[in-house]
Amino acid sequence: MFLQQIPTGGDRNLAYLVADPTTRRAAVIDPSYAPERIADIADDAGLSVAYAFCTHDHHDHTNGNEAFARRTGVRPLLFGDIDPGTKLRVEDAATFSLGRLAVRILHTPGHTPDSICLHVGDAVFTGDTLFVGKVGGTDSTAAARAEYDALHRVLLSLPDDTRVFPGHDVGVAPASTIGRERRTNPFLLRPDFDRFVDLKRHWAAYKKEHGIT
Ligand SMILES: [Fe+2]
């Protein structure tokens, strides 16, 4: 499949363009700071944007939505939105066809209640739920509990060779795999929720101790 990771600015935000090379139908994820540039990249690659999605409703992921819709006619969809073309709602397990490929929505609340990950072929786009070697920030114990459940129940149920593409390049690399995160991500290695939350609380000290920047 066609897949391009596009650094857009902000806090090392990453957008994505993914497409079925046969039908040339594409989906865009988190166009945020670079809607025009991403539309240009799609045009240059001969791709037709069928859908756009935002992984959650934080400004650094949604600020390009108006410009993207003006330019392409495709309005980025968030969790709960209904796609005007297919009438499909963006909800857990919803599947948006790109020809031979499909975008499958995984509802992964925690960082925000509306956080989604998008599973396309052998790739998963994890927004601010999972970074390389880190996980998304949470603002309450209940949110951390939801995130812990989403990480283990949803993301870690994917095959180890699934490629992981996060919403920010804030980890040790801009991309990873589920297997690599399962084996090395210190948050995913915590044996239970209490120790997961404990690492969130003491992340600054842990990073210093382990030389993580
Ligand atoms: Fe966020």
Boltz pocket constraint, residues with backbone or C-beta under 6 A from the ligand:
constraints:
  - pocket:
      binder: B
      contacts: [[A, 56], [A, 58], [A, 111], [A, 128]]
      max_distance: 6.0
